Amino acid sequence: MLRRKGALLAAVVLFPLATATQAGAAAPAPRPDAPAPHTSPATAATACAYTPAVPADNYKGIPDFDPAKAARPFSATLRTSQGAITFKALTDKAPCTTNSFRFLAEKRYFNGSHCHRLTTARLYVLQCGDPTGTGSGGPGYSFPDENLTGATYPAGTVAMANAGPNTNGSQFFFVWKDTKLSPAYTPFGRVTSGLDVLRKIAAGGEDDQNGPGDGYPTLPVNINRVTIKKG
């Protein structure tokens, strides 16, 4: 993700979906056509570990990982200022990631935040999950990658942004149009309702602050609340 407004140039080409590093500088993420650098994603429940990390914005603690609880299916609905977006969590494929998202949602971590980045050229995503709204925020912990083998990013994918291998935190993105990316970003959900909302946001455009087709959404996307539904 982006570190702050106007911090990077040509973000679509060089920094497609990076989050800030712990030192506060944005780390380059893979180009859309580059080989994935991730070589050791989490592949089993035992591989899930939440490690304390900085920054710790809107800190809610560090989740526990109970494999049985993490496997329980759920859907999440984001009530935004532009409409509701619901996705089915891939708890069977990305239990560490979905467990973290559910933990943060139930702690109201995302409530009152906004989606800070929209891309409309080469990459077609809406990026959210940073309570600071700058692209540099994080929940105070990181965790491993999952579900990367053969990962693709068709419209409706929900996936994690990162600052390199195994640096997942709270920031994530919705894919509003089929997008080609190297399999470096953990897919953890599928939109079941609200793709039209995402396309409306995309049609509204962005301000190009990071380069052509990459900036802050023109239509403000404020997340009023996130609700979790079992099953």
Order of alpha helices (4+ residues) and beta strands (2+ residues): alpha-beta-alpha-beta-beta-alpha-beta-beta-beta-beta-beta-beta-alpha-beta-beta
